[in-house]
């Protein structure tokens, strides 16, 4: 015999996928699992599976996560980045809506300053915008004072503002 001769080629084994869907087989019970493997030729098991297998998640739960999304076509309200120069010379910044009141800006700046100087009172301070616009009307909005995005406001004592 020829030493280079190859043995006859056997037909390769190609496994067939199981007839039973994966989520219908109870893997935690070995006897039922083996019984299902032996009965894979059963053709009406699809009806049993479709009627008995619970859905992975209730429909109401899958829809509830989309209820919090904004409606398509609505743009989120733009946030303005406002910088603050505090009386001690330090700086801070925050994001605000254009319809936020000046009182919110003043409270934010004062809270940041009170972390450094805790003995002060909010009523002793005011905000100014350069060149020399004192923001006295605390119930007015950022938009009404025409404060633009990335503006700088100064927190000063009312004594210095006069």
ZIBEL-V763320 format. One record per helix or strand. SS is the DSSP state (2 for helix, 1 for strand). FROM is the first residue (numbers start at 1). LEN is the number of residues. If there is no record, write none. Layout:
BEGIN
ss={SS | SS}
from={FROM | FROM}
len={LEN | LEN}
END
This chain:
BEGIN
ss={2 | 2 | 2 | 2 | 1 | 1 | 1 | 2 | 2 | 1 | 1 | 1 | 1 | 2}
from={22 | 30 | 45 | 59 | 79 | 91 | 101 | 102 | 122 | 125 | 133 | 141 | 151 | 158}
len={3 | 9 | 8 | 6 | 7 | 7 | 1 | 13 | 3 | 5 | 3 | 1 | 7 | 4}
END
